[in-house]
Each structure stands twice: as structure tokens, then as C-alpha cells.
Amino acid sequence: MQKMNLVLRHYNKLKPINCTVVSGDINKLFTVRFDELECKEAHFLKGDPVLIGILFNQENFQINGGSVAAATQYGDQYIICSNDVEFLAKDNEKREFDRYPTSLLADIKKIGGKREAACIKDISYSGMCIFSTGDFEIEDNVDINLYFSNNVWTFEAMIIRKTKNFGRNEYGVQIVHRDKNAMYAAQSQVAALVQNEKEIMYRHFSSLHFKI
């Protein structure tokens, strides 16, 4: 296949990561290679969520969600699985708004418990999909700190789904809105986050002067 440049956003990195697609299908499963500097600083775990930024032309910048499927033997290459954020039946998933893929650092704790490391895989106005080392149960009330740039946003939420994915706990959480003002504030925060992520990745891509 023709080599393609793209950028990845990972919750452990402040800036997007430059990489080159060396094999595979960017809509399914593909392998990327980092440059030497990026490789030394990259610390990816299997299952980590990533944002995938692709610039097809000056007017068409696309962002997809994905997960790290594996690291290759070469050390500077990672296999990425491109994930479509799919809607689930309402019996299983209570989010009624569009879900946006992301890769953000977070922590989560049950009311009265200790904070556990977490990362956000996708987010909507009403909920999130979270990976965490913590062990929680369905209907647990939790609060979540979400770290974005220099901001810390706190959400009250309830666990509505629990499963294992890539050997880690994956939770679907529903954001709890105490009143309409809290609901509007949460919606404003999520909208700002999604827009800022797009702008950060587009500016980074544009600054690289990749040949399109």
C-alpha cells in the first residue's frame, strides 16, 4: 500500500504523535511506525484508546477512534485497530446522544472509596466509556476527574455496564445531572472538549507540512 502520514492522540502524551502507516487498512487494522524520537517517548499498552487524525486534503480532515492492538517486534511499530463507535440497543446502553471517540487521562472513584487510574475511550453528553484498573459494580455511584490540557473536569456518574476488554475493566457510565443547569454545563464541556481535540490535531498536522 502507499505510505500515509497521520497523527495519533494518546492520553499519556501532551501533543499528538507523528507516525506513518506502513501496512493494513486504516478503516480496520493497520500498522504505524513512529520516528525515532516519538518511539523513545511512547508508552502504549495493549487496548489503549487513541484518536486517529487523517488529512486527505486541505478541506477533509478526519478523526477516528482506535485501540492499540499490539506492539511489533521492531519496537518502533504498533498495530492499531480502528474502532467505529456504534450505538447499542437501549436495553444495554442508555446514551441517546452521539458518542465521540477520544483518548483522555482520568481517574474514577466510588463514593467514599479511593481514586483509581482510568482513561476515557469515548464520551457523549450523557455518558462515557472508560478503561480503569478499579473494580466497580453496576449501579455504583462514582465521580470522575477528566484531565484535558490544563483543565480538570469532574463528573458525577453511575456505572451501567461492565465488561472485560483487552484484559482490563471497561465501564459504561451514565453522567448524573442534578438539574438542568448541570446538564447544560456538562453538554457545554463535552462540546468544547470535542472541538478542542479537533483543533489540536488539525493544527499539529498542518504544522508538519506533510505532502498531500
GIRADA-V359932 format. One record per backbone hydrogen bond with DSSP energy under -1.0 kcal/mol. CO is the residue of the C=O (numbers start at 1). NH is the residue of the N-H. Records with the same first field share a line. If there is no record, write none. Layout:
CO=NH / NH
This chain:
4=21
6=19
7=53
8=17
9=51
10=13
17=8
19=6
20=33
23=31
25=28
28=82
29=25
30=80
31=22 / 23
32=78
33=20
35=39
36=40
37=41
38=42
45=48
48=68
50=66
51=9
52=64
53=7
54=62
57=60
60=56
62=54
64=52
65=83
66=50
67=81
68=47
70=79
72=75
76=34
77=72
78=32
79=69 / 70
80=30
81=67
89=92 / 93
100=123
104=120
105=147
106=118
107=145
108=116
109=143
110=113
116=108
117=133
118=106
119=131
120=104
121=102
122=129
123=100
126=175
127=124
128=173
129=121 / 122
130=171
131=119
137=140
140=159
141=111
142=157
143=109
144=155
145=107
146=153
148=151
151=148
153=146
155=144
156=176
157=142
158=174
159=139
161=172
163=170
165=168
168=165
169=132
170=163
171=130
172=160 / 161
173=128
174=158
179=183
180=184
181=185
182=186
183=187
184=188
185=189
186=190
187=191
188=192
189=193
190=194
191=195
192=196
193=197
194=198
195=199
196=200
197=201
198=202
199=203
200=204
201=205
202=206
203=207
205=208
